[in-house]
Amino acid sequence: MSQSYQSIITLEPGKRSGKPCIRGLRITVYDVLSYLAAGMNDDEIVADVPGLTKADIRDCLAFAAERERQLLIAVCRHA
């Protein structure tokens, strides 16, 4: 899996309580995933969030997938 999100997703302690954000914007990965879960499509999200791109949305999904994979690995090691 490509990890191109690593240059896009940023963690800054003073911004949004240190949650993973997109390119230093105040939009978090969680925000984007919540919009998707609520049924918004890429075009609606991009129109609603200035500065966000469709590529950013894909990077949020890649970040979340990798984080889930890492969590599963950690749980399996401790089982």
C-alpha positions in Angstrom: 0.0 0.0 0.0 1.3 3.4 -0.9 1.7 5.7 2.2 1.5 9.0 0.4 -0.6 10.2 3.2 2.4 10.5 5.4 3.3 13.9 3.8 -0.3 15.0 3.9 -1.5 14.0 7.4 0.0 16.2 10.1 0.0 16.0 13.9 0.5 19.2 15.7 0.0 19.3 19.5 -1.6 22.8 19.5 -4.0 22.2 16.6 -7.3 20.3 17.1 -5.9 18.8 20.3 -3.2 16.9 18.4 -5.6 15.0 16.2 -4.4 14.0 12.7 -5.1 16.9 10.4 -4.9 17.3 6.6 -2.0 19.5 5.4 -2.0 21.6 8.5 -5.6 22.7 8.0 -8.0 22.6 10.9 -9.9 19.7 9.3 -9.1 16.3 10.9 -9.1 12.8 9.4 -12.0 12.1 11.8 -14.0 15.0 10.3 -13.5 13.6 6.8 -14.4 10.0 7.8 -17.5 11.3 9.6 -18.6 13.1 6.5 -18.2 9.9 4.5 -20.0 7.9 7.1 -22.9 10.3 7.0 -23.3 9.7 3.3 -21.6 12.7 1.8 -19.7 12.0 -1.4 -16.3 13.4 -2.4 -17.7 16.3 -4.4 -19.9 17.4 -1.5 -17.1 17.2 1.0 -14.7 19.2 -1.3 -17.4 21.8 -1.9 -18.1 22.1 1.9 -14.5 22.3 3.1 -12.3 25.0 1.4 -8.8 23.8 0.6 -9.6 20.1 0.7 -9.1 17.9 -2.4 -10.4 14.5 -3.4 -6.8 13.3 -3.1 -6.9 14.4 0.6 -10.0 12.3 1.1 -8.3 9.3 -0.3 -5.3 10.0 1.9 -7.6 10.1 5.0 -8.9 6.7 4.0 -5.4 5.3 3.5 -4.3 6.8 6.9 -7.3 5.2 8.7 -6.7 1.8 7.0 -3.1 1.8 8.0 -4.0 2.8 11.6 -6.5 0.0 11.8 -3.9 -2.4 10.5 -1.4 -1.3 13.1 -4.0 -1.7 15.8 -4.8 -5.2 14.7 -1.1 -6.1 14.7 -0.7 -4.7 18.2 -3.7 -6.6 19.5 -2.6 -9.8 18.0 0.9 -9.5 19.5 -0.6 -9.0 23.0 -3.1 -11.9 22.7 
